[in-house]
Amino acid sequence: MTPSRPGSALPSAPGRRALLRGALAAAAAVTLVPLLPTGTAYAYAWSRTLSQGATGADVTELQIRVAGWAATGPSQARVAIDGDFGAGTAAAVRRFQTAYGLSSDGVVGPATQSQLNALQQSDGSTVHFNWSEFTDRVSGTFSGGKLSAAATKENVRRAMYKLEALRKKLGNTAITVNSGFRSIQHNADVGGASDSMHLYGTAADLGVAGVSNRTVYQKAETCGFSGLETYTEDHQHVDSRADLGRAWWWQDGTI
């Protein structure tokens, strides 16, 4: 609601009653259907300050959002998405805080929560990535893969936050997603592996203008990506196969 301008004249009593009724109706509408313009950051309802030792659904959401800050250097390390705020989550939080110019104390208070919220769009995607970049290139949906459309979309959301971290580490350089989720049929059509991580929504093939794939690969080694295809290809493949219980696969090893 836009605040009244200083010195504005107050409306008459009937006018005030009409305004009150309008305000109440508006409040009810917001309660039932939150209306946020496209491109507006969505405020996740953090209800408390989080620190090491905390558990719960809000810790799980935190872990999803800082998963791309798993390490400072090449390391086959990942932030467990388990709702338990342990040492690994705390370290990832500190790296996130440092990257965004916040006090690096590992405590997720209002300032850190605000920055985390600034990365999310009103439709659930992230500030620099859109759902349309990840949908199946044929159907334009998240259907037809190895998982339900809802589970696939959630995997895509988690991948987006890791890509936000990768983008930040590349100096806020734009990342192009050439291929995200693939349906089983589309994956077969393009000659993808029969159990490709693209079928689960946890993979992306990337292009970064002006940045070599080798550099993208090296930065991705710090973002908790457990699947990295060689940087000698014409794109850089990243995925989070360990989140699905698969073994790590870095084709070029730690470099």
C-alpha beads as a LAMMPS data file, in Angstrom:
LAMMPS data file: protein, C-alpha beads

255 atoms
254 bonds

1 atom types
1 bond types

-500.0 500.0 xlo xhi
-500.0 500.0 ylo yhi
-500.0 500.0 zlo zhi

Masses

1 110.0

Atoms # bond

1 1 1 0.000 0.000 0.000
2 1 1 1.360 3.430 -0.956
3 1 1 1.747 5.634 2.161
4 1 1 -0.222 8.875 2.369
5 1 1 1.686 11.962 1.372
6 1 1 2.522 14.333 4.223
7 1 1 -0.127 17.054 4.505
8 1 1 -2.768 15.134 2.482
9 1 1 -6.303 16.116 3.459
10 1 1 -8.301 13.423 5.270
11 1 1 -11.450 12.231 3.440
12 1 1 -14.896 12.738 4.934
13 1 1 -16.365 10.099 7.271
14 1 1 -18.259 8.264 4.476
15 1 1 -15.112 8.425 2.390
16 1 1 -13.072 6.989 5.214
17 1 1 -15.579 4.133 5.613
18 1 1 -15.364 3.401 1.891
19 1 1 -11.590 3.404 2.065
20 1 1 -11.698 1.061 5.057
21 1 1 -14.025 -1.341 3.262
22 1 1 -11.729 -1.223 0.244
23 1 1 -8.660 -1.858 2.368
24 1 1 -10.312 -4.829 4.089
25 1 1 -11.379 -6.279 0.758
26 1 1 -7.888 -5.815 -0.631
27 1 1 -6.368 -7.482 2.420
28 1 1 -8.707 -10.444 2.011
29 1 1 -7.780 -10.760 -1.643
30 1 1 -4.072 -10.744 -0.807
31 1 1 -4.636 -13.400 1.838
32 1 1 -6.430 -15.685 -0.607
33 1 1 -4.447 -14.995 -3.764
34 1 1 -1.061 -13.280 -3.353
35 1 1 -0.662 -11.091 -6.411
36 1 1 2.945 -10.329 -7.245
37 1 1 4.014 -8.852 -10.564
38 1 1 6.230 -11.002 -12.751
39 1 1 9.870 -10.398 -11.937
40 1 1 9.223 -9.411 -8.324
41 1 1 11.280 -11.233 -5.715
42 1 1 9.084 -13.473 -3.598
43 1 1 9.535 -13.226 0.148
44 1 1 9.821 -16.688 1.661
45 1 1 8.221 -16.614 5.089
46 1 1 11.287 -17.066 7.282
47 1 1 9.797 -17.203 10.771
48 1 1 12.989 -17.295 12.833
49 1 1 16.716 -16.762 12.792
50 1 1 18.500 -19.966 11.806
51 1 1 21.852 -21.168 13.066
52 1 1 23.771 -24.393 13.467
53 1 1 21.707 -26.980 15.335
54 1 1 18.355 -25.894 13.918
55 1 1 16.144 -28.388 12.100
56 1 1 12.983 -28.130 10.069
57 1 1 11.443 -27.301 6.709
58 1 1 12.918 -23.790 6.741
59 1 1 16.401 -25.298 7.112
60 1 1 15.684 -27.489 4.092
61 1 1 14.746 -24.382 2.086
62 1 1 17.899 -22.650 3.271
63 1 1 20.015 -25.613 2.169
64 1 1 18.444 -25.552 -1.294
65 1 1 19.295 -21.860 -1.651
66 1 1 22.919 -22.086 -0.480
67 1 1 23.731 -25.459 -2.069
68 1 1 25.843 -23.748 -4.709
69 1 1 28.245 -22.516 -2.029
70 1 1 29.423 -25.987 -1.064
71 1 1 33.157 -25.236 -1.291
72 1 1 35.752 -22.542 -1.883
73 1 1 37.917 -24.678 -4.175
74 1 1 37.571 -27.868 -6.240
75 1 1 35.938 -30.345 -3.909
76 1 1 33.509 -33.212 -4.252
77 1 1 31.412 -31.746 -1.471
78 1 1 27.711 -31.002 -1.412
79 1 1 25.264 -29.415 0.985
80 1 1 22.925 -32.141 2.204
81 1 1 19.268 -31.191 1.733
82 1 1 18.098 -32.853 4.927
83 1 1 16.629 -30.115 7.124
84 1 1 19.487 -30.403 9.632
85 1 1 21.628 -27.256 10.004
86 1 1 25.043 -28.811 10.466
87 1 1 28.616 -27.701 9.880
88 1 1 28.387 -28.073 6.089
89 1 1 25.329 -25.839 5.895
90 1 1 26.945 -23.276 8.183
91 1 1 30.055 -23.149 5.986
92 1 1 27.923 -22.697 2.865
93 1 1 26.003 -19.886 4.567
94 1 1 29.251 -18.108 5.438
95 1 1 30.448 -18.325 1.832
96 1 1 27.107 -16.990 0.614
97 1 1 27.272 -14.132 3.098
98 1 1 30.805 -13.207 2.069
99 1 1 29.898 -13.254 -1.621
100 1 1 27.008 -10.855 -1.050
101 1 1 28.834 -8.498 1.308
102 1 1 27.070 -9.626 4.478
103 1 1 28.491 -10.344 7.905
104 1 1 29.979 -13.828 7.566
105 1 1 28.813 -15.366 10.826
106 1 1 26.918 -18.411 9.563
107 1 1 23.736 -17.133 11.227
108 1 1 20.734 -16.685 8.958
109 1 1 19.056 -13.558 10.282
110 1 1 17.000 -10.834 8.562
111 1 1 19.808 -9.495 6.332
112 1 1 20.770 -12.930 5.033
113 1 1 17.137 -13.958 4.645
114 1 1 16.467 -10.794 2.652
115 1 1 19.329 -11.593 0.281
116 1 1 18.132 -15.174 -0.095
117 1 1 14.660 -13.879 -0.963
118 1 1 16.098 -11.447 -3.489
119 1 1 17.198 -14.447 -5.561
120 1 1 13.670 -15.798 -6.039
121 1 1 11.075 -14.687 -8.563
122 1 1 7.363 -14.608 -7.820
123 1 1 6.743 -17.754 -9.899
124 1 1 9.289 -19.787 -7.925
125 1 1 12.125 -19.552 -10.436
126 1 1 15.259 -17.574 -9.633
127 1 1 16.184 -14.033 -10.512
128 1 1 18.475 -14.889 -13.435
129 1 1 16.793 -18.078 -14.693
130 1 1 13.288 -18.783 -16.004
131 1 1 11.277 -21.999 -16.076
132 1 1 11.047 -21.750 -19.873
133 1 1 14.815 -22.205 -20.132
134 1 1 14.526 -25.655 -18.567
135 1 1 11.320 -27.121 -20.005
136 1 1 11.444 -29.905 -22.576
137 1 1 12.324 -28.343 -25.919
138 1 1 9.539 -30.258 -27.713
139 1 1 6.566 -30.186 -25.323
140 1 1 7.456 -27.042 -23.373
141 1 1 6.546 -28.851 -20.136
142 1 1 8.163 -30.847 -17.326
143 1 1 6.193 -33.974 -18.220
144 1 1 7.311 -37.190 -19.861
145 1 1 10.541 -37.757 -17.946
146 1 1 11.550 -40.296 -15.307
147 1 1 9.701 -38.438 -12.523
148 1 1 6.387 -36.638 -12.121
149 1 1 6.215 -33.134 -13.553
150 1 1 6.094 -31.698 -10.011
151 1 1 9.168 -33.618 -8.832
152 1 1 11.038 -32.687 -12.007
153 1 1 10.186 -29.017 -11.581
154 1 1 11.432 -29.103 -7.989
155 1 1 14.740 -30.581 -9.167
156 1 1 14.979 -27.777 -11.717
157 1 1 14.366 -25.208 -8.983
158 1 1 17.205 -26.657 -6.946
159 1 1 19.486 -26.600 -9.986
160 1 1 18.636 -22.924 -10.522
161 1 1 20.027 -21.958 -7.115
162 1 1 23.290 -23.745 -7.835
163 1 1 23.448 -21.932 -11.159
164 1 1 22.863 -18.617 -9.369
165 1 1 25.965 -19.390 -7.295
166 1 1 27.924 -20.358 -10.409
167 1 1 26.858 -17.139 -12.124
168 1 1 28.002 -15.107 -9.126
169 1 1 31.377 -16.876 -9.070
170 1 1 31.817 -16.121 -12.762
171 1 1 31.590 -12.404 -11.998
172 1 1 27.819 -12.097 -12.497
173 1 1 28.242 -13.233 -16.090
174 1 1 25.059 -14.338 -17.859
175 1 1 24.638 -18.076 -18.341
176 1 1 22.680 -19.527 -21.255
177 1 1 20.893 -22.830 -20.667
178 1 1 21.028 -24.752 -23.953
179 1 1 19.286 -27.830 -22.604
180 1 1 17.548 -28.456 -19.290
181 1 1 14.865 -31.077 -18.723
182 1 1 14.261 -33.589 -21.509
183 1 1 11.323 -35.939 -21.913
184 1 1 12.196 -39.574 -22.533
185 1 1 11.207 -39.211 -26.174
186 1 1 13.138 -36.005 -26.761
187 1 1 16.198 -37.427 -24.988
188 1 1 16.102 -40.465 -27.276
189 1 1 15.699 -38.238 -30.317
190 1 1 18.875 -36.301 -29.501
191 1 1 20.857 -39.422 -28.622
192 1 1 21.012 -38.820 -24.877
193 1 1 22.059 -41.516 -22.409
194 1 1 19.178 -43.789 -21.418
195 1 1 19.432 -42.651 -17.786
196 1 1 20.525 -39.080 -18.496
197 1 1 20.225 -36.659 -15.610
198 1 1 18.290 -34.418 -18.004
199 1 1 15.388 -36.884 -17.627
200 1 1 15.128 -35.963 -13.936
201 1 1 15.413 -32.184 -14.260
202 1 1 18.690 -32.084 -12.379
203 1 1 20.989 -31.311 -15.342
204 1 1 21.764 -28.396 -17.608
205 1 1 23.986 -27.823 -20.620
206 1 1 25.450 -24.344 -20.391
207 1 1 27.067 -21.700 -22.510
208 1 1 28.746 -18.598 -21.069
209 1 1 29.704 -15.961 -23.614
210 1 1 33.297 -14.807 -23.250
211 1 1 34.157 -17.465 -20.654
212 1 1 35.909 -20.725 -21.510
213 1 1 34.273 -24.028 -20.630
214 1 1 37.393 -24.848 -18.618
215 1 1 36.761 -21.844 -16.376
216 1 1 33.071 -22.730 -16.071
217 1 1 34.067 -26.294 -15.174
218 1 1 36.507 -25.113 -12.515
219 1 1 33.941 -22.833 -10.873
220 1 1 31.299 -25.565 -11.073
221 1 1 33.640 -27.786 -9.028
222 1 1 32.906 -25.490 -6.060
223 1 1 29.123 -25.453 -6.495
224 1 1 28.175 -28.947 -5.351
225 1 1 27.618 -30.276 -8.882
226 1 1 28.285 -34.008 -8.770
227 1 1 28.176 -34.510 -12.532
228 1 1 30.521 -32.548 -14.825
229 1 1 31.142 -33.446 -18.453
230 1 1 34.511 -32.583 -19.972
231 1 1 35.046 -28.930 -20.760
232 1 1 36.346 -29.815 -24.236
233 1 1 32.778 -30.146 -25.525
234 1 1 30.949 -27.258 -27.194
235 1 1 28.979 -26.697 -23.992
236 1 1 29.434 -27.349 -20.276
237 1 1 27.202 -30.029 -18.767
238 1 1 26.484 -29.885 -15.031
239 1 1 24.190 -32.023 -12.906
240 1 1 23.451 -33.016 -9.324
241 1 1 23.311 -36.792 -9.655
242 1 1 24.510 -37.347 -6.066
243 1 1 21.245 -35.780 -4.898
244 1 1 19.556 -38.777 -6.545
245 1 1 21.881 -41.220 -4.804
246 1 1 24.207 -41.685 -7.768
247 1 1 28.004 -41.778 -7.689
248 1 1 29.959 -38.603 -8.442
249 1 1 31.181 -38.237 -12.029
250 1 1 33.669 -35.533 -12.913
251 1 1 34.909 -36.458 -16.368
252 1 1 38.069 -34.365 -16.143
253 1 1 38.663 -34.984 -12.453
254 1 1 39.612 -32.270 -9.994
255 1 1 41.755 -29.708 -11.818

Bonds

1 1 1 2
2 1 2 3
3 1 3 4
4 1 4 5
5 1 5 6
6 1 6 7
7 1 7 8
8 1 8 9
9 1 9 10
10 1 10 11
11 1 11 12
12 1 12 13
13 1 13 14
14 1 14 15
15 1 15 16
16 1 16 17
17 1 17 18
18 1 18 19
19 1 19 20
20 1 20 21
21 1 21 22
22 1 22 23
23 1 23 24
24 1 24 25
25 1 25 26
26 1 26 27
27 1 27 28
28 1 28 29
29 1 29 30
30 1 30 31
31 1 31 32
32 1 32 33
33 1 33 34
34 1 34 35
35 1 35 36
36 1 36 37
37 1 37 38
38 1 38 39
39 1 39 40
40 1 40 41
41 1 41 42
42 1 42 43
43 1 43 44
44 1 44 45
45 1 45 46
46 1 46 47
47 1 47 48
48 1 48 49
49 1 49 50
50 1 50 51
51 1 51 52
52 1 52 53
53 1 53 54
54 1 54 55
55 1 55 56
56 1 56 57
57 1 57 58
58 1 58 59
59 1 59 60
60 1 60 61
61 1 61 62
62 1 62 63
63 1 63 64
64 1 64 65
65 1 65 66
66 1 66 67
67 1 67 68
68 1 68 69
69 1 69 70
70 1 70 71
71 1 71 72
72 1 72 73
73 1 73 74
74 1 74 75
75 1 75 76
76 1 76 77
77 1 77 78
78 1 78 79
79 1 79 80
80 1 80 81
81 1 81 82
82 1 82 83
83 1 83 84
84 1 84 85
85 1 85 86
86 1 86 87
87 1 87 88
88 1 88 89
89 1 89 90
90 1 90 91
91 1 91 92
92 1 92 93
93 1 93 94
94 1 94 95
95 1 95 96
96 1 96 97
97 1 97 98
98 1 98 99
99 1 99 100
100 1 100 101
101 1 101 102
102 1 102 103
103 1 103 104
104 1 104 105
105 1 105 106
106 1 106 107
107 1 107 108
108 1 108 109
109 1 109 110
110 1 110 111
111 1 111 112
112 1 112 113
113 1 113 114
114 1 114 115
115 1 115 116
116 1 116 117
117 1 117 118
118 1 118 119
119 1 119 120
120 1 120 121
121 1 121 122
122 1 122 123
123 1 123 124
124 1 124 125
125 1 125 126
126 1 126 127
127 1 127 128
128 1 128 129
129 1 129 130
130 1 130 131
131 1 131 132
132 1 132 133
133 1 133 134
134 1 134 135
135 1 135 136
136 1 136 137
137 1 137 138
138 1 138 139
139 1 139 140
140 1 140 141
141 1 141 142
142 1 142 143
143 1 143 144
144 1 144 145
145 1 145 146
146 1 146 147
147 1 147 148
148 1 148 149
149 1 149 150
150 1 150 151
151 1 151 152
152 1 152 153
153 1 153 154
154 1 154 155
155 1 155 156
156 1 156 157
157 1 157 158
158 1 158 159
159 1 159 160
160 1 160 161
161 1 161 162
162 1 162 163
163 1 163 164
164 1 164 165
165 1 165 166
166 1 166 167
167 1 167 168
168 1 168 169
169 1 169 170
170 1 170 171
171 1 171 172
172 1 172 173
173 1 173 174
174 1 174 175
175 1 175 176
176 1 176 177
177 1 177 178
178 1 178 179
179 1 179 180
180 1 180 181
181 1 181 182
182 1 182 183
183 1 183 184
184 1 184 185
185 1 185 186
186 1 186 187
187 1 187 188
188 1 188 189
189 1 189 190
190 1 190 191
191 1 191 192
192 1 192 193
193 1 193 194
194 1 194 195
195 1 195 196
196 1 196 197
197 1 197 198
198 1 198 199
199 1 199 200
200 1 200 201
201 1 201 202
202 1 202 203
203 1 203 204
204 1 204 205
205 1 205 206
206 1 206 207
207 1 207 208
208 1 208 209
209 1 209 210
210 1 210 211
211 1 211 212
212 1 212 213
213 1 213 214
214 1 214 215
215 1 215 216
216 1 216 217
217 1 217 218
218 1 218 219
219 1 219 220
220 1 220 221
221 1 221 222
222 1 222 223
223 1 223 224
224 1 224 225
225 1 225 226
226 1 226 227
227 1 227 228
228 1 228 229
229 1 229 230
230 1 230 231
231 1 231 232
232 1 232 233
233 1 233 234
234 1 234 235
235 1 235 236
236 1 236 237
237 1 237 238
238 1 238 239
239 1 239 240
240 1 240 241
241 1 241 242
242 1 242 243
243 1 243 244
244 1 244 245
245 1 245 246
246 1 246 247
247 1 247 248
248 1 248 249
249 1 249 250
250 1 250 251
251 1 251 252
252 1 252 253
253 1 253 254
254 1 254 255
